[in-house]
């Protein structure tokens, strides 16, 4: 048996693959995304300082007056 990775470009392709799986022709195996693969999808890189500022702002939003 051989494992291949494909990238779907159309939602109809997913349905076709699901149908093939129901017919026991193929088996779909979802592979979890790794952190490095997620980093490759980032379109604009942020500096450490910008990340710290954004985290600080997000944390401030959760701080509620008591």
ChimeraX attribute file (.defattr): number of C-alpha atoms within 10 A of each C-alpha:
attribute: neighborCount
match mode: 1-to-1
recipient: residues
	/A:1	2
	/A:2	3
	/A:3	8
	/A:4	5
	/A:5	8
	/A:6	6
	/A:7	7
	/A:8	9
	/A:9	8
	/A:10	8
	/A:11	8
	/A:12	10
	/A:13	12
	/A:14	13
	/A:15	11
	/A:16	11
	/A:17	15
	/A:18	16
	/A:19	13
	/A:20	14
	/A:21	13
	/A:22	11
	/A:23	10
	/A:24	9
	/A:25	10
	/A:26	12
	/A:27	13
	/A:28	10
	/A:29	9
	/A:30	7
	/A:31	7
	/A:32	7
	/A:33	8
	/A:34	8
	/A:35	8
	/A:36	8
	/A:37	10
	/A:38	9
	/A:39	10
	/A:40	9
	/A:41	8
	/A:42	9
	/A:43	7
	/A:44	6
	/A:45	10
	/A:46	10
	/A:47	9
	/A:48	9
	/A:49	9
	/A:50	11
	/A:51	12
	/A:52	12
	/A:53	12
	/A:54	12
	/A:55	12
	/A:56	11
	/A:57	11
	/A:58	11
	/A:59	10
	/A:60	10
	/A:61	9
	/A:62	8
	/A:63	8
	/A:64	6
	/A:65	4
	/A:66	3
